[in-house]
Each structure stands twice: as structure tokens, then as C-alpha cells.
Amino acid sequence: MEAALAEQGEDTPAQPGSLRYIARQLLIRAADETAAAREIGDRLDGKPAQAIVGGDEDDPAINVVTRIERAIVNASDRDS
């Protein structure tokens, strides 16, 4: 909500100390501080996924493939 208001150039209606007020202050700091900008990015877009790598530094990334299969059978039918 605060990001949308800030983008429109509107002031926050939040009271000092509230979560919305803190969010607005973080948005203001993000213009000058990399850590604040990273925090906002993590909250809005989510943290980047961690790469899955092999056991050694020279190992390529491990591709994980999962297959989930559901089979519905009739227990009284011998052909199931």
C-alpha cells in the first residue's frame, strides 16, 4: 500500500510507529541505501531462489525432477 502511495506522490496516512509508517520510512531510505532497497525487493518480489549445486565446487548444478502420479483403482475389479 505504501509503495503504491509513494509512487503516486501521496503522503502516508499511517501513524508513527505503525507497520505502514515503518514501510514508508524504508521506502524513503531505499533511495540512498542498498540494504533498504534489497529489503523492499525481497518483500515485494520474494528472495531469489538458492541454486542447487553438486558436492564439489567444480560439480555442475543438479537438476531435480519430481514426478507425482496418482492412480485410482477399484479394489474389487481384478483388471485394476
N, C-alpha and C positions, 0 to 999 in steps of 0.2 A: 504494500500500500504506500509506504513511504517512497519507494523508488518511483512509483507512478506519479505521486505528487511532486517529487523533486524534478522529474522530467518535464512536468507541465509548468514548473517555476512557482509552485504554490508552497506556502509555509505549512508546517505541520500543526495539526490541531492537538497534538499529544502534550500531556503534562510532563514536565521534567521528572525523570526517574522511571517513566513508563517504558515498556519494551519498544513501543513505536518511537519514542523520543530517542532512545539509545540507537535504534536503527537509523534514524535521521542523522545523528551525530557521526555514526560510522560512514554513512554516505558522504558527509562533508569531508571527513578525514581521508576518504579514498581518493580524492583528487590529488593529494600530495604524498600519501603513504602507500607503498606497495603492499604491505601486510593487510591494511584495511581493504584495499581493492581485492586482494586474494580472498579474504574472508567473505566479502559480498559475492564474489564469483562462485565460491563453494556453496553458499546458501541458495543462490538463485539457480545455478546450473548444475550443482552437485559436484562432488570431488571427482577428479579424473580416476578412472579405473586403474588399479595397480597391475602392471604387466606380470604375467606368469612366466617365469624363466626356468631353465633347467638347473641342475645341481651345481654346475661349474660356470665360471664367467664366460667361457667360450661356447657353452651349450646354447642352441637356438631356443626361442620361445616354445613352450609346449602348447600344442593346440588341444583343447579339451572339447570333445564332442560327446554329448549325452543324448541318449535316445530313451524316451519313456513310451512304453507301449501298454495299452490296456486291452485285454481280451475278455470279452463277456461270453460265457459259455452256459449252456443249460446242463446241469449236472445229471439230469435224468435222460438226456439224449446221448446215446453211445457214440454218435458221429461228431460230437462237440469236442 
